[in-house]
Amino acid sequence: MIIKKFQGKTEEEATQLAKKELGTSVVIMNVKNVKNKGFLSFFKKPVVEVTVALEDEQDRTTYKPILPAATVRRTVETAKQEARDRKKEEAKVPEDTADIEMPGKNVRPDQVETLEEKLESLHTLIEQQIIKDIGDIDFESESESDEQVAFFKLIYNTLIDNEVDEKYANEIIDELGKIKKKGAGIDIYLANIYQKMILQFGQPSGITPAKEGPKLVFFIGPTGVGKTTTIAKIASRLNVDDKKKVALLTTDTYRIAAAEQLRTYANILDAPFRIIYTEDEVKTALEEFKDQDFILVDTAGHSHHNEAQKNSMKDFLHCVDDLIEKETYLVVSATTKYRDLISIADAYTEMTDYKLIFTKLDETTTLGNLFNLKKHTGAQMSYITFGQNVPDDIEQFSPQNTVKQLLGGDR
């Protein structure tokens, strides 16, 4: 894994420098403002520093510790001392003490509680250490400790509790099992999981302007996931925050309420609005709204099991491929069962490429579906929504925050 810092006048400039050197697959791990140093620094504007990570082929077989040796050494020495203390205490523990069964080990409940406390505190440690230089580890350590075994079990159970699919949870634990570096403490294991999962989520991507003319943006997905409200939030952000001209179209002629809802938002934004019934009307709208920056299209939420409706939707999505630059976003609810999400995503994958928007995060306590669907589809993450307020309850997806929560951190 390559971890490197880049500086620029803006976050975008620093990110472009990173992509130019390392490629477009880099993932931003951290962004911060850095003050200039020196006698004349007072008169200079601060620069933006981004820390990026890139997983290369060698990372699949070779582990590189990302925390300084001193940190690992302290962790391992602490683990050793705790192991010695436990051995002394175990001699005093009655045989009928309730134990928790672990694979090949017995770990007491108080040990698991300690691990949970460490897991929570280590999130801060990761953020502080993740951008520091890699340290060499050259000291002896004991064989796999009770803490490490319990930690693996705790991570697995935490992922399962967050409804990460068992297949992906097992993959993560298998990756941990490949770490054979001497002195690999629990913070090393947790940091490795943290970075790997962030890289698997990838860099999120929101709506960007077209190189020339308006950008046509389709929003697809089943009924009841909040497509129309999501479009209103995005349109408001583009119009109010970014000062862009936005037109709103809807092809959802099945639900009058949905069309009227979008018309209301268009009136508030003073944006053009049309109801579209045919493919030819889409082409006419493109000509009519050629002076707009974005044309957002709400589509009807058909059943993904209906082949006729699927074919009709596919034709509609591709009727203007040669006429305009476009993007498509699949909008799904985080509360939907994973098995149903797979069925939905596979049906729309047959129609077109898309990016992912997850809605209703305020209605669920688990985020495993986000990781599951990303792994299943390989589609780029985009936005998340977490309420009905327009335009406030939407933001670009954050892999860092999501992985923290999947590993047991607070929201």
VMD Tcl script that draws the C-alpha trace (Angstrom):
set ca {
  {0.00 0.00 0.00}
  {1.36 3.41 -0.98}
  {0.58 6.33 1.37}
  {1.68 9.80 0.29}
  {0.92 13.47 0.97}
  {0.28 16.18 -1.62}
  {-0.20 19.92 -1.14}
  {-2.02 22.51 -3.21}
  {-3.85 25.79 -2.95}
  {-7.14 23.87 -2.81}
  {-8.21 20.32 -2.05}
  {-9.00 19.82 -5.73}
  {-5.53 20.96 -6.80}
  {-3.80 18.67 -4.29}
  {-6.00 15.76 -5.33}
  {-5.21 16.33 -9.00}
  {-1.49 16.24 -8.20}
  {-2.00 12.93 -6.42}
  {-3.95 11.44 -9.33}
  {-1.37 12.69 -11.82}
  {1.44 10.89 -9.99}
  {-0.32 7.78 -8.65}
  {-3.31 7.39 -10.96}
  {-7.05 7.84 -10.60}
  {-7.47 4.86 -8.23}
  {-6.09 6.74 -5.23}
  {-8.30 7.06 -2.15}
  {-8.21 10.22 -0.05}
  {-7.52 9.26 3.57}
  {-7.21 12.68 5.16}
  {-7.55 16.39 4.28}
  {-6.21 19.27 6.38}
  {-5.09 22.89 6.11}
  {-1.36 23.44 6.64}
  {0.15 26.77 7.61}
  {3.31 27.91 5.87}
  {6.48 28.07 7.92}
  {9.20 30.69 7.97}
  {9.61 34.40 8.53}
  {7.13 35.46 5.85}
  {4.56 32.75 6.62}
  {2.23 35.30 8.19}
  {1.65 36.86 4.78}
  {1.08 33.58 2.95}
  {-2.20 31.74 2.64}
  {-2.38 28.25 4.15}
  {-2.24 25.31 1.76}
  {-4.38 22.19 1.69}
  {-2.67 18.87 2.30}
  {-4.30 15.60 1.25}
  {-3.07 12.18 2.27}
  {-3.86 9.50 -0.28}
  {-3.51 5.73 -0.33}
  {-3.07 3.35 -3.23}
  {-3.13 -0.42 -3.00}
  {-0.64 -2.03 -5.38}
  {-0.24 -5.65 -6.45}
  {2.44 -6.31 -3.86}
  {0.03 -5.47 -1.05}
  {-1.92 -8.63 -1.74}
  {0.95 -10.79 -0.52}
  {3.14 -8.51 1.57}
  {2.02 -6.66 4.68}
  {3.42 -3.23 5.43}
  {2.81 -1.88 8.95}
  {1.40 1.64 8.91}
  {2.09 2.62 12.52}
  {5.46 3.65 14.01}
  {7.49 0.95 15.70}
  {7.30 2.69 19.08}
  {3.51 2.50 19.03}
  {3.53 -1.18 18.13}
  {6.22 -1.94 20.70}
  {4.19 -0.32 23.48}
  {1.09 -2.26 22.42}
  {2.88 -5.60 22.31}
  {4.68 -5.05 25.62}
  {1.35 -4.11 27.20}
  {-0.22 -7.27 25.78}
  {2.63 -9.35 27.16}
  {2.28 -7.86 30.61}
  {-1.48 -8.36 30.52}
  {-0.96 -11.99 29.51}
  {1.34 -12.50 32.51}
  {-1.17 -10.83 34.81}
  {-3.96 -13.02 33.44}
  {-1.98 -16.16 34.11}
  {-1.62 -15.09 37.73}
  {-5.31 -14.25 37.99}
  {-6.42 -17.45 36.27}
  {-4.78 -19.45 39.03}
  {-7.22 -17.77 41.43}
  {-10.34 -18.16 39.24}
  {-12.72 -20.99 40.28}
  {-13.25 -23.73 37.70}
  {-16.95 -22.90 37.34}
  {-16.28 -19.31 36.19}
  {-18.40 -18.56 33.11}
  {-16.19 -18.34 30.04}
  {-16.90 -17.22 26.51}
  {-16.11 -19.89 23.93}
  {-13.61 -18.74 21.33}
  {-12.00 -20.69 18.48}
  {-9.33 -22.72 20.28}
  {-9.25 -20.32 23.28}
  {-11.25 -19.39 26.39}
  {-11.65 -15.68 27.01}
  {-13.41 -14.22 30.02}
  {-16.17 -11.59 29.64}
  {-14.03 -8.90 31.29}
  {-11.38 -9.43 28.57}
  {-13.95 -8.86 25.82}
  {-15.13 -5.65 27.53}
  {-11.51 -4.44 27.62}
  {-11.16 -5.21 23.92}
  {-14.31 -3.28 23.10}
  {-12.95 -0.26 24.96}
  {-9.67 -0.56 23.05}
  {-11.48 -0.85 19.74}
  {-13.36 2.39 20.39}
  {-10.25 4.30 21.51}
  {-8.18 3.00 18.60}
  {-10.27 4.94 16.06}
  {-8.67 8.13 17.33}
  {-5.26 6.47 17.31}
  {-5.71 5.45 13.68}
  {-6.58 8.97 12.59}
  {-3.55 10.36 14.39}
  {-1.10 7.75 13.16}
  {-2.32 6.83 9.71}
  {-0.45 9.64 7.95}
  {2.84 9.24 9.80}
  {5.90 7.56 8.32}
  {6.07 3.77 8.32}
  {8.33 2.43 11.08}
  {10.53 -0.66 11.03}
  {9.71 -3.40 13.50}
  {12.69 -5.42 14.68}
  {11.77 -6.95 18.01}
  {10.57 -10.34 19.21}
  {6.98 -11.05 20.14}
  {5.06 -13.94 21.56}
  {2.91 -16.27 19.46}
  {-0.72 -15.32 18.81}
  {-2.12 -14.11 22.11}
  {-5.52 -14.59 23.66}
  {-6.16 -10.90 22.97}
  {-5.54 -11.30 19.25}
  {-7.85 -14.30 18.98}
  {-10.55 -12.49 20.94}
  {-9.98 -9.38 18.83}
  {-10.53 -11.33 15.59}
  {-13.75 -12.74 17.02}
  {-14.86 -9.29 18.18}
  {-14.22 -7.74 14.76}
  {-16.11 -10.57 13.03}
  {-19.09 -10.28 15.37}
  {-19.11 -6.48 15.04}
  {-19.24 -6.74 11.24}
  {-21.99 -9.37 11.39}
  {-23.96 -7.24 13.88}
  {-23.71 -4.38 11.37}
  {-25.17 -6.78 8.79}
  {-22.04 -7.08 6.69}
  {-22.56 -10.22 4.62}
  {-20.87 -13.27 6.13}
  {-18.87 -13.82 2.94}
  {-17.29 -10.37 3.13}
  {-16.75 -10.57 6.90}
  {-14.87 -13.84 6.39}
  {-12.75 -12.22 3.67}
  {-11.75 -9.46 6.08}
  {-10.81 -11.94 8.82}
  {-8.89 -14.05 6.30}
  {-6.88 -10.96 5.34}
  {-6.02 -10.44 9.01}
  {-4.82 -14.02 9.21}
  {-2.23 -13.27 6.52}
  {-0.49 -10.72 8.71}
  {2.56 -12.60 9.98}
  {4.70 -9.60 10.86}
  {6.47 -9.88 14.20}
  {5.02 -7.56 16.78}
  {1.73 -7.02 14.97}
  {-0.41 -5.65 17.79}
  {-4.13 -5.10 17.88}
  {-3.73 -1.53 16.66}
  {-1.88 -2.85 13.61}
  {-4.68 -5.30 12.85}
  {-7.39 -2.66 13.30}
  {-5.52 -0.09 11.20}
  {-5.07 -2.68 8.45}
  {-8.80 -3.44 8.40}
  {-9.60 0.26 8.45}
  {-7.46 1.05 5.43}
  {-8.44 -2.03 3.43}
  {-12.16 -1.35 3.84}
  {-11.73 2.32 2.88}
  {-9.87 1.27 -0.26}
  {-12.61 -1.25 -1.07}
  {-15.24 1.49 -0.83}
  {-13.12 3.64 -3.13}
  {-13.26 7.35 -3.74}
  {-16.88 8.64 -3.88}
  {-18.02 10.63 -6.89}
  {-20.78 13.21 -7.06}
  {-22.41 14.95 -10.00}
  {-19.93 16.93 -12.08}
  {-20.53 19.43 -14.91}
  {-20.35 18.32 -18.54}
  {-17.33 19.29 -20.61}
  {-19.67 21.14 -22.91}
  {-23.37 21.91 -22.65}
  {-25.72 20.52 -20.01}
  {-25.21 17.26 -18.09}
  {-28.18 14.87 -18.24}
  {-28.59 12.93 -14.98}
  {-30.97 9.97 -14.65}
  {-32.14 8.75 -11.25}
  {-33.36 5.15 -11.28}
  {-34.51 2.73 -8.60}
  {-37.54 1.02 -7.05}
  {-40.54 2.85 -5.65}
  {-40.55 4.12 -2.10}
  {-36.81 4.74 -1.71}
  {-37.03 8.54 -1.87}
  {-35.86 9.27 -5.43}
  {-37.94 12.41 -5.85}
  {-36.87 13.93 -2.53}
  {-33.24 13.04 -3.26}
  {-33.44 14.79 -6.64}
  {-34.90 17.88 -4.94}
  {-32.01 17.94 -2.46}
  {-29.39 17.62 -5.20}
  {-31.12 20.22 -7.38}
  {-31.24 22.65 -4.45}
  {-27.54 22.18 -3.71}
  {-26.60 22.67 -7.36}
  {-28.83 25.72 -7.72}
  {-28.34 27.49 -4.39}
  {-24.83 26.48 -3.34}
  {-23.12 26.07 -6.72}
  {-25.13 28.72 -8.58}
  {-25.90 26.31 -11.43}
  {-28.94 26.38 -13.71}
  {-31.00 23.22 -13.26}
  {-34.00 21.83 -15.14}
  {-36.18 19.05 -13.71}
  {-37.92 16.34 -15.74}
  {-40.02 13.39 -14.65}
  {-41.03 10.27 -16.54}
  {-43.04 8.98 -13.58}
  {-46.51 9.26 -15.08}
  {-47.83 6.49 -12.80}
  {-47.77 8.54 -9.59}
  {-49.34 11.98 -9.91}
  {-48.19 12.91 -6.41}
  {-44.54 12.34 -7.34}
  {-44.78 14.59 -10.39}
  {-46.53 17.32 -8.41}
  {-43.95 17.08 -5.65}
  {-41.14 17.63 -8.15}
  {-43.08 20.48 -9.78}
  {-43.37 22.17 -6.37}
  {-39.62 21.98 -5.84}
  {-39.03 23.31 -9.36}
  {-41.28 26.31 -8.61}
  {-39.37 27.02 -5.39}
  {-36.05 26.94 -7.27}
  {-37.53 28.83 -10.23}
  {-36.34 25.93 -12.40}
  {-37.93 24.65 -15.63}
  {-40.05 21.52 -15.22}
  {-41.53 19.04 -17.72}
  {-43.40 15.74 -17.58}
  {-41.98 13.37 -20.21}
  {-44.07 10.63 -21.82}
  {-41.95 9.45 -24.76}
  {-38.32 9.17 -25.85}
  {-38.88 11.88 -28.47}
  {-40.01 14.26 -25.73}
  {-36.68 13.71 -23.96}
  {-34.83 14.79 -27.10}
  {-37.10 17.83 -27.42}
  {-36.41 18.77 -23.79}
  {-32.65 18.56 -24.39}
  {-32.94 21.13 -27.15}
  {-35.24 23.33 -25.09}
  {-32.96 23.29 -22.04}
  {-29.59 23.43 -23.79}
  {-28.71 26.59 -21.85}
  {-29.01 24.76 -18.50}
  {-26.04 23.31 -16.61}
  {-27.86 20.19 -15.41}
  {-31.01 18.35 -16.45}
  {-32.16 15.99 -13.69}
  {-34.59 13.22 -14.64}
  {-36.82 11.39 -12.17}
  {-37.90 7.96 -13.45}
  {-40.74 5.64 -12.51}
  {-39.98 2.90 -10.01}
  {-40.95 -0.21 -11.92}
  {-40.77 -3.73 -10.57}
  {-37.34 -5.17 -11.30}
  {-39.01 -8.54 -12.00}
  {-41.09 -7.22 -14.92}
  {-39.11 -7.89 -18.13}
  {-41.26 -5.64 -20.33}
  {-40.82 -2.68 -17.99}
  {-37.08 -3.39 -17.71}
  {-36.66 -3.35 -21.49}
  {-38.67 -0.14 -21.75}
  {-36.53 1.51 -19.10}
  {-33.33 0.37 -20.82}
  {-34.42 1.87 -24.15}
  {-35.36 5.11 -22.42}
  {-32.01 5.41 -20.61}
  {-30.05 4.97 -23.83}
  {-32.19 6.96 -26.26}
  {-29.92 10.03 -26.01}
  {-26.50 8.36 -25.71}
  {-25.13 10.10 -28.80}
  {-26.69 13.49 -28.04}
  {-25.51 14.53 -24.58}
  {-23.11 13.72 -21.77}
  {-25.00 11.82 -19.08}
  {-24.74 10.00 -15.76}
  {-27.06 7.53 -14.06}
  {-27.59 7.04 -10.33}
  {-29.24 4.02 -8.75}
  {-31.13 5.15 -5.63}
  {-31.71 2.44 -3.02}
  {-32.73 2.40 0.61}
  {-30.30 1.33 3.34}
  {-33.25 -0.35 5.07}
  {-33.89 -2.83 2.22}
  {-32.96 -6.46 2.84}
  {-29.60 -7.32 1.27}
  {-31.09 -10.17 -0.78}
  {-33.58 -7.74 -2.30}
  {-30.84 -5.16 -2.89}
  {-28.89 -7.72 -4.89}
  {-31.95 -8.49 -7.01}
  {-32.60 -4.78 -7.60}
  {-28.98 -3.96 -8.42}
  {-28.59 -6.92 -10.78}
  {-31.74 -5.93 -12.66}
  {-30.52 -2.36 -13.22}
  {-27.01 -3.56 -14.06}
  {-28.54 -5.26 -17.08}
  {-29.82 -1.86 -18.21}
  {-26.92 0.53 -17.65}
  {-23.88 1.52 -15.63}
  {-24.63 3.56 -12.53}
  {-23.35 5.12 -9.33}
  {-24.93 4.37 -5.95}
  {-27.03 6.64 -3.73}
  {-28.22 5.25 -0.39}
  {-31.25 6.80 1.30}
  {-32.93 6.50 4.72}
  {-29.77 6.09 6.78}
  {-31.70 7.72 9.61}
  {-34.07 4.73 9.62}
  {-31.46 2.04 10.24}
  {-28.88 1.29 12.92}
  {-26.66 -0.81 10.64}
  {-24.66 0.16 7.56}
  {-23.57 -3.25 6.32}
  {-25.74 -2.95 3.20}
  {-23.56 -0.10 1.95}
  {-20.45 -2.28 2.06}
  {-22.29 -5.35 0.74}
  {-23.75 -3.64 -2.33}
  {-20.52 -1.84 -3.11}
  {-18.67 -5.17 -3.06}
  {-21.38 -6.92 -5.08}
  {-21.76 -4.32 -7.84}
  {-18.39 -2.59 -7.92}
  {-20.34 0.62 -8.60}
  {-18.95 3.92 -7.37}
  {-20.45 5.35 -4.18}
  {-21.96 8.80 -4.46}
  {-24.41 10.31 -1.93}
  {-26.22 9.30 1.25}
  {-29.42 10.82 2.64}
  {-30.69 10.74 6.21}
  {-34.00 12.57 6.48}
  {-36.73 14.47 4.64}
  {-35.35 18.00 5.01}
  {-34.53 19.66 1.68}
  {-31.72 20.39 0.98}
  {-30.02 19.63 4.31}
  {-30.30 15.88 4.81}
  {-27.84 14.79 2.12}
  {-24.08 14.60 1.87}
  {-21.43 12.93 -0.22}
  {-20.62 9.42 0.96}
  {-17.67 9.25 3.39}
  {-15.80 5.90 3.38}
  {-13.85 6.94 6.49}
  {-16.94 7.63 8.62}
  {-18.76 4.55 7.35}
  {-15.86 2.18 8.05}
  {-15.51 3.58 11.56}
  {-19.16 2.78 12.20}
  {-18.87 -0.68 10.67}
  {-15.98 -1.39 13.04}
  {-17.99 -0.37 16.07}
  {-17.40 3.38 16.28}
  {-20.08 5.94 17.13}
  {-22.11 7.71 14.45}
}
mol new
graphics top color blue
foreach p $ca { graphics top sphere $p radius 0.5 }
foreach p [lrange $ca 0 end-1] q [lrange $ca 1 end] { graphics top cylinder $p $q radius 0.2 }
display resetview
